[in-house]
Amino acid sequence: MSDVFVSYARSTEAQAQRIAEALRALGYRVWRDDELPAHRAYGEVIEERLKLAKAVVVIWSAEAAKSEWVQSEADRARNDRKLVQLTLDGAPLPMPFDRIQCADLAGWNGDIDAPGWRKVMASIAELTHRASTGAAQAIAPAAEARRQAICVLPFANISDDPQQEYFSDGISEDIITDLSKVSALSVVARNTAFTFKGKNVDVAQIARQLGVSHILEGSVRKAGNRVRITAQLIDGAVGDHVWAERYDRDLTDIFAVQDEISRAIVAALKLKLLPAEKKAIEHRGTSSAEAYNYFLMARHALDTGNMGDPRREATIVRLSKRATELDPGYARAWALMGYAQGLNVYHYGRGGDDGAAATERAIALDPDLAEPYAARARALKMRGQMEAAFAEIERGLSLDPDSNEVNSVAAEMYYDARRFEDAVVCFAKVAAASEADFSSPGVMASAYIALGDSENADRAARMTLERVEKVLAQDHGNGSAMASGVIALSRLGDHERAREWIDRALLIDPDNWLMRYNLACNLACFLGDTESSVDLLESVVAEGPIRFVKGVLTDPDFDPIRETPRFKTLLPKVEARLAG
């Protein structure tokens, strides 16, 4: 965990480095984006570091005032009440930051007695709970204990059956969720923690990399109705075990074990657990271990199943339905069932239940559950009620900013509204949640292209191609994966292979609307083939899901051909379909 996050525009990188070095010399832990790890998505890391920082120093300049990234980081810091502003050139600050105190560091050469620097240091000292003994004297850490931070590594599945991995993953995710409810503890997001799954790790190195004080690791063995869970809490600085325990229980005791682990960690870290937090941790949503087991299976199918394959959604619905039959009051299972049913209807254009009933049942049972609001938002969006849709998705994000389902719908909505900066942040979170997800990095590449960010577009395309190739190695007929692979190949310059994949995809899976739409995007954006692109869109507009029909009007991938005569002939058909 860093004390200070530094936000700046690229033109002031040298000054940002000088400021960061000056803060480190005074004993602060400082993070700026020169420390981005190569394997992590930019938006995901920024979100995480902003959340963990105690103070956010925004370095304003003429370029920074125009940067949506800097403004977004400043706005997050302002909302979290940890914004420290300074200006290097006196350029006007954007609203509403022009109404907040801003230190003047124009021409600052590192002098710790400069009035502007003293103002910055006083604010940082207050926000990070450090005691200032004078402007000319280094600021030392306060005697009070730092806020603790922890990373829960994915518990290893050591069952004889590798198919039980869904259970160990579910246990890990729920412990992360439980600990996140403790206000005195910072917890690394699930998406970040799971990047270490299945790897031989150096605990001290992970602690340094993530800036956390402690690491929790463990294992799960499930056999029949018995479960054995081991857990170890490790001090990230010295590598010593702070606490360790082994639990041998019946499966029906799984909730009690999770509660015991969370309470033991709180006790080991000498944290104060508020009554409301204790109650929140003990709230499991179901008392049925069997229903919980089916729900974990459904969650695992969502995270690891092949996107674009109707069997994935069918599996999720069946498993979630079984969980609700065992416990009709299980809100999380109702929410997941509604989400999968809505995905079938609104995203893939398949018939059947649209998930509205399951979604409303989930909200009635638990109004604080984030995922049903994403399903609501998607349905409202498809009916053209955009203001109401955005209200629902913002509510979902406020309840759980790391939810995979909420971020997935939010990313899609932001992208369709051409709010690409917001879209890439959400796409990055979704892509990090599952290595089986090839769609999110694929659309993220298009968003980066729209932003003029070629470097990140290429990175997202490489991630897409790597994931697609893994999927196709197991499922040769996955047309949705081939379409995403075509976009990645074209972006990376392999046009000949992209053409081969297009022909193959249309032969293998000709009725896949998601695939046909994505292939049309690729032909327009990367291959400059207006005729072939519109040929595919003709069928999509005539018979495909409304989501894709609307995409013809807003998707930036069609911008290169939007003014061509052939494309313009398609627009009246789009309007007629939407009117109908």
C-alpha positions, -999 to +999 in steps of 0.1 A: +000+000+000+014+034-010+011+065+011+009+088-019-004+083-055+010+109-080-011+119-110+003+139-138+004+145-176+032+131-196+047+165-204+055+170-167+070+135-161+104+150-150+088+172-124+066+144-112+097+122-107+114+150-087+083+154-065+081+116-060+118+114-050+114+143-026+085+125-009+104+092-007+133+111+009+109+121+037+099+085+043+067+083+023+059+053+000+051+068-034+035+053-065+033+067-100+026+050-133+063+044-141+059+014-118+031-003-139+038-041-140+041-055-175+014-082-170-013-060-155-040-039-172-035-002-169-070+008-158-071-021-132-038-010-116-047+027-115-081+018-098-064-004-073-036+021-064-060+050-061-081+030-037-051+020-015-034+054-014-038+077+016-032+108-004-034+116-041-012+144-054-024+158-086+002+178-106-018+203-127-004+218-159-020+230-191-018+195-205-031+179-173-061+202-173-071+187-207-064+151-197-095+130-190-073+105-172-059+131-148-093+146-142-107+111-135-080+104-110-085+138-094-123+133-092-118+099-075-094+115-050-118+144-044-147+120-037-125+100-013-114+132+005-077+127-002-069+152-029-038+173-028-034+198-057-004+217-070+002+236-102+034+239-121+024+266-146-005+284-132-028+272-160-066+274-152-078+243-134-109+225-148-141+226-128-147+217-100-111+216-091-107+254-096-127+258-063-103+238-042-070+250-027-040+245-050-004+249-041+018+269-065+050+251-074+059+270-106+096+269-109+101+247-079+136+234-076+133+211-047+135+237-019+117+223+011+112+258+025+092+270-005+057+281+006+040+259-021+059+228-010+052+235+026+015+236+018+017+203-001+036+186+028+011+199+054-018+184+035+000+150+029+010+149+066-026+153+077-040+128+052-014+101+060-014+107+097+022+118+099+034+145+123+051+175+108+078+191+130+086+221+107+090+229+070+128+225+071+127+192+090+120+158+075+086+145+084+088+112+104+062+085+106+037+089+134+038+065+163+003+052+156+001+019+137-004+020+100-036+007+084-031-030+076-033-043+041-037-079+030-037-100-002-057-133-001-040-157-026-063-182-043-065-213-021-050-243-038-073-272-047-056-304-034-086-326-038-081-358-058-107-345-083-094-314-102-130-306-110-134-294-074-114-263-082-147-243-084-150-249-046-115-237-036-119-207-058-153-199-043-139-202-007-110-178-016-134-153-032-157-153-002-129-148+023-118-118+002-154-105+003-156-110+041-123-092+048-133-064+025-161-056+049-136-047+077-131-009+075-097-010+093-083-034+066-073-028+030-079-059+008-064-065-026-091-070-052-100-106-063-090-099-098-055-089-087-051-117-062-061-144-088-033-134-112-011-155-089-032-186-091-013-218-098+021-201-096+051-207-073+052-174-055+076-155-032+054-141-005+078-113+004+080-103-033+042-103-037+039-081-006+064-056-020+048-057-054+013-051-041+023-028-012+006-050+015+015-059+050+002-095+051-005-124+028-031-151+034-026-185+016-041-219+020-055-250+005-088-269+002-095-306+000-131-316-006-141-352-006-178-362-004-193-344+025-160-337+042-138-307+037-103-298+050-091-262+048-057-250+059-049-213+061-017-193+069-014-156+076+021-144+067+039-111+076+049-098+042+079-079+055+097-108+073+079-139+059+070-152+094+037-170+101+015-148+122-013-173+124-021-208+110-049-233+114-063-264+099-101-272+098-115-307+093-153-304+091-184-317+075-194-297+044-224-284+063-200-265+085-184-246+056-199-212+066-187-216+102-151-223+089-152-191+068-164-171+097-136-185+120-109-177+094-121-141+090-123-136+128-089-152+133-073-128+108-090-098+124-077-110+158-042-117+146-039-082+131-053-067+163-081-049+144-113-037+158-144-053+142-174-031+144-208-048+152-222-040+117-190-055+101-194-086+122-230-090+111-221-084+075-193-111+076-217-136+091-243-129+064-240-158+039-272-154+020-280-191+025-279-216+053-278-245+028-244-258+021-258-278-008-273-247-024-240-229-018-222-257-036-244-254-067-240-216-067-202-220-067-205-243-097-226-218-115-201-190-107-172-211-119-191-218-152-195-180-157-158-174-151-143-203-171-169-213-196-166-205-233-181-171-242-205-172-271-213-209-264-250-213-254-241-243-233-224-219-208-255-199-201-277-230-201-253-246-175-254-214-153-292-213-154-296-250-145-271-248-116-285-215-102-321-228-105-311-259-085-296-237-058-329-216-056-349-249-054-329-259-024-331-224-009-358-201-024-344-172-004-309-174-019-306-139-035-271-145-051-284-176-069-315-157-082-292-129-094-269-151-113-297-170-129-313-137-140-280-124-153-274-155-175-310-156-188-307-119-198-274-126-215-290-152-236-318-129-247-303-095-250-267-103-259-270-135-280-305-130-293-318-163-281-354-169-270-367-178-236-369-162-202-352-128-202-343-130-165-365-102-153-384-122-127-352-137-112-336-103-111-365-087-093-367-116-069-330-112-061-334-074-054-365-081-032-344-106-011-313-085-009-314-048-021-277-044-013-266-071-038-249-054-068-254-079-096-292-076-101-288-039-109-265-048-138-292-071-152-318-044-148-295-018-165-289-041-195-327-047-199-334-009-197-306-002-222-321-026-247-355-008-243-338+025-250-342+039-215-306+051-212-310+075-183-327+048-161-301+022-173-272+044-163-288+051-129-290+013-123-255+005-134-241+033-113-260+019-083-245-015-090-210+000-092-214+019-059-225-014-042-196-034-056-170-017-078-152-050-084-182-071-094-175-090-127-211-089-139-215-052-130-183-042-147-192-063-178-225-045-183-210-011-174-182-016-199-206-024-227-228+006-218-199+031-216-185+017-249-219+021-267-221+057-253-186+064-266-173+070-231-142+051-239-121+061-209-147+047-185-151+017-207-115+006-207-114+007-169-143-016-166-131-039-195-098-042-177-114-055-145-136-080-164-106-093-184-086-097-153-113-118-136-110-147-160-084-158-184-111-175-204-126-141-213-114-132-248-142-108-255-134-080-230-097-075-241-109-076-277-134-047-273-109-030-250-085-029-280-112-011-300-118+014-272-081+021-270-080+027-308-108+052-305-088+070-278-057+070-301-037+048-277-019+024-300+004+009-274-024-002-252-045-013-282-017-036-293-013-049-258-050-057-256-049-074-290-020-096-280-040-106-248-070-114-270-051-136-294-034-155-267-067-163-250-085-171-283-059-196-293-063-214-259-100-216-264-099-228-300-074-255-290-102-270-269-133-259-289-125-256-327-161-245-334-163-215-312-172-188-337-172-160-312-136-168-302-126-168-339-142-134-345-123-119-315-091-136-329-097-121-363-098-086-347-066-093-328-048-107-359-059-077-380-048-052-354-014-069-351-009-068-389-015-105-398-042-097-424-037-130-444-043-151-414-073-129-404-089-135-438-085-173-434-101-172-400-131-151-413-138-177-440-134-206-415-157-189-389-185-183-414-184-219-425-183-234-390-207-211-372-228-191-397-257-184-374-237-168-346-248-132-345-221-120-321-195-135-344-210-120-376-212-085-359-176-087-347-164-098-382-182-069-397-164-046-372-131-061-382-137-058-419-146-021-415-120-010-390-089-030-399-093-044-434-110-015-450-135-039-468-167-019-469-185-043-491-179-074-470-186-056-438-220-043-450-228-077-464-226-091-429-244-062-414-273-067-437-281-100-421-275-087-386-298-057-391-325-079-407-326-107-381-299-102-354-303-090-317-313-054-313-281-048-293-261-052-325-285-033-346-280-003-323-243-009-324-243+000-361-251+036-351-226+040-323-197+015-326-164+033-334-152+004-355-176+015-382-163+051-383-139+044-412-167+034-435-196+055-420-195+080-449-193+055-477-224+052-500-228+015-492-229+020-455-254+049-458-278+026-476-279+004-445-291+032-421-327+034-432-330-004-425-314+002-391-340+029-383-368+007-395-358-022-374-354+000-343-387+016-349-403-018-351 
